[in-house]
Amino acid sequence: MESKGRPQRPALPSSRGRFVYPDSMRLSSRLPPGFDPNALSAALARLRAAGRPVLDLTGSNPTRCGFAYPEAEIRAALSAPEVLTYDPDSRGAQTAREAIAAHHGHGLRAEELLLTASTSEGYGLLFKLLGDPGDEVLVPSPSYPLFDWLARLEGLRARPVPSYFHDRWHLDLGALEAAVGPRTRAVVVVNPNNPTGHFLSKPEWHGLTDLCARHGLALLVDEVFVDYGLEAAEDHLPTALADAQPACPVFLLSGLSKVAALPQLKLGWIAVRGPQAATNLEALAFLADQYLSVSSPVQAAVPALLALAPGIRAQVLERLRANLATLDAGLAAHPRLSRLPVEGGWSVLLRRPAVDGDEACALRLLEAASVLVHPGSFFDLPGDGHLVLSLLTPDPLFRDGLGRIFPLL
Ligand SMILES: Cc1ncc(COP(=O)(O)O)c(C=O)c1O
């Protein structure tokens, strides 16, 4: 998981377990009680401090995965004359929104879009838009762990609702319906999911929008990985935008981090559809206007960057497929191990005999083989027996890493 930064000021634990500064200034209860790294991060830091090279099978930062970016074109895109002027629009520059609408297709219009500095910021705006402190959003799990904190930092609670695996992943629509309470405001799904790769099926989409419409909920659909379909089922929903008139308010999130594998440029967006879309967009623009956080250079560069994006994505897709093939060849020689289907996205779930807990296993692999993997428990995978690997890993490292960990599983 990418680090999202750490507070710099020194802090002391208070008697109530929350952190206070030496002058007794208390911090918001939205924050965690402390900032100690988890056991795996601490072990990793120890090994690195001791100078031991660690082979990382979790890397999700595409700029460090050996792709051949069109550097001159990216630099040129970021030095257009417009980067020298400031002409803010709370929804984002019209030309940028037009290019993003064209990238998505499915009749999406620039008027249905609002730009943000990242998908994560998009969640922050949406949670502010939809909830009051104490409200909650339902999140089919396993899922992207950042939601928990993104919700808490807006005073909301992200409530996990387990999905289940039977040949492929399935949303448990009955459990979602049962979980709706008086404080529920929205459902948050990732399509395809990180880390399970689950693409929503068309019946799941209709079930979800119907459920949200009946309960007055919004539906947030994170489609950052939608262009990375790998083993998607026949009935999968290619994108939430295929439904031009959803039954409930729909907020689709995406951004350059995955669409162009350019996370450092910090650009995300929200597409708004469904009932009361105009009001929702106006309210989002009001929220965004308080920050105006999207930089002019990246907005000016969007049309050129999106023109370059298919070439970058093609390299990423080739890497994902090559690593899956390497994994399958390795698994054929290790019948105790298997993997779940990867309908889409950048991760694969490796299944192993649960002779120890997932976190203990990840620690064991780090200590014994100097290989970093993520335990399934980091993503709320049920029980033990799952490790999460990044298919973005440079191919020779991926092969080497598998060769080192397979005998230990
Ligand atoms: C499902 C999902 N959504 C959002 C993000 C974050 O995207 P951004 O860099 O635009 O905040 C990630 C990053 O890995 C992700 O996995």
The ligand as an SDF file (V2000), in Angstrom:
LIG
                    3D

 16 16  0  0  0  0  0  0  0  0999 V2000
   -9.5560    1.2790   -5.5120 C   0  0  0  0  0  0  0  0  0  0  0  0
   -8.7050    2.5080   -5.4160 C   0  0  0  0  0  0  0  0  0  0  0  0
   -9.2820    3.7220   -5.4120 N   0  0  0  0  0  0  0  0  0  0  0  0
   -8.5410    4.8390   -5.3250 C   0  0  0  0  0  0  0  0  0  0  0  0
   -7.1770    4.7860   -5.2410 C   0  0  0  0  0  0  0  0  0  0  0  0
   -6.3860    6.0590   -5.0880 C   0  0  0  0  0  0  0  0  0  0  0  0
   -6.3130    6.7630   -6.2360 O   0  0  0  0  0  0  0  0  0  0  0  0
   -5.7260    8.2660   -6.1930 P   0  0  0  0  0  0  0  0  0  0  0  0
   -4.2520    8.1470   -6.3690 O   0  0  0  0  0  0  0  0  0  0  0  0
   -6.4020    8.9240   -7.3490 O   0  0  0  0  0  0  0  0  0  0  0  0
   -6.1220    8.8540   -4.8920 O   0  0  0  0  0  0  0  0  0  0  0  0
   -6.5240    3.5520   -5.2300 C   0  0  0  0  0  0  0  0  0  0  0  0
   -5.0540    3.4810   -5.1170 C   0  0  0  0  0  0  0  0  0  0  0  0
   -4.4360    2.4400   -5.1230 O   0  0  0  0  0  0  0  0  0  0  0  0
   -7.3130    2.3830   -5.3190 C   0  0  0  0  0  0  0  0  0  0  0  0
   -6.7390    1.1710   -5.2730 O   0  0  0  0  0  0  0  0  0  0  0  0
  1  2  1  0
  2  3  1  0
  2 15  2  0
  3  4  2  0
  4  5  1  0
  5  6  1  0
  5 12  2  0
  6  7  1  0
  7  8  1  0
  8  9  2  0
  8 10  1  0
  8 11  1  0
 12 13  1  0
 12 15  1  0
 13 14  2  0
 15 16  1  0
M  END
$$$$
